[in-house]
Amino acid sequence: MMLMNRVETALVNSPPRRWLQRYYEVPWMRRLGGPLPPGARVLELGCGPGYGTQLILDRFGAGHVDAIDLDPAMITRARRRLTRRYGQRVRLAQGSATDLHTTLGEPLSRYDAVFDFAIIHHIPHWPDALAEIARVLTPGGRFYFDEVTALALATSTYRLLFDHPAENRFTAEEFLSELARHHLVVDQQYLTRRRGRYVLGVATYRP
């Protein structure tokens, strides 16, 4: 996984990004995948400053969230936001989405849901992250995702302002196909935006 540059880090920590998560991503994820089961154990990939974690707890009703990020500065921000309010309901860890065992020491079939608020497109070997997601989900567990595709990453705005892996990027169709290869079944629980530049949806793990 690549660390974000200064511009993207500032964007992730900004009010517009929080607005997008609260009023667009989360409502669509709930509409497509529904709420979580009572007391659900959840993993969030790339938690950033912890606002997504807060929404998972408050809007989805998660019982406990393990939230990881590659950037230790983000973990520090998330800890300030979350620890006093949620206490033991949140565990924060620095580490990679492609090696969850090292990061979390978790066995198979640990989580009822995994959340990805536009993190996987930062990972050079992104199929490895999907394999890890399938590995840690319970049968019937859900993967909630909002992702940026190769079409968006190829635009002049993305190339000028942000740093992302240049090779092996995915279209919406390729992302959905790779999910299916790992038994993460989407059916019709997804949508694309901006002519395929973004894909948002919910997949169910059916081994």
C-alpha positions, 0 to 999 in steps of 0.5 A: 500500500502506498502512503498518501501525498500531502495533498491527498492527506489534507483532503482526507482530513477535510470537512468535504471528505467527511461530508462525502462519507456521511451523506453519500457513501454511508447512505448508499452502503446502507441502502445496498447492504443494510445495517449490521447484525447486533454486536457485529465485529468489523474491520476497516481498511485505511481508517485515516483520521477515524471518521469512517470508523465513527460512522461504522459505529454510529450509523451501522451499529457495529459492536466493535471495530478494528481499524488499520492504517499504514500511516502512523500519523493517521492512527494518532489522529484516529486515536484522538477522535475515537478512544475517549468516546468509544473506549474498548469498542475500537482497536487501532493498528498500524499495518497493511491490508495485504497482511492482516495476520501480521497486523492484527494476528486474527484467525480465519472468519473473524469479522461480520463486515469489512469496510473500504472507503476508497483505500484499495486503489492505493494498493499495488497488488490490490487482489491480495487485499481482496483475498485477505478480506475474504480470508477474515470474513465470516460466511455471509459476512459483507464487504462494503466498498467505494472505490476509484477505478483506472478511468478516474486515476488516468484523469489529469486531476488525479495524475497532477494532485495525487500519487497512486500506483501506475500499474495494474489498476482496475476498471469497475468490471475488473474489480467486481470480477476479482471480488467474485473470484474470492467468493465475494458475491455482489449480485446487483448490490452496486452502482458506478458513478461518473461513467465508470470512474467510481464503483460503490457496493456491497459483496457477501462472502459465500465460500 
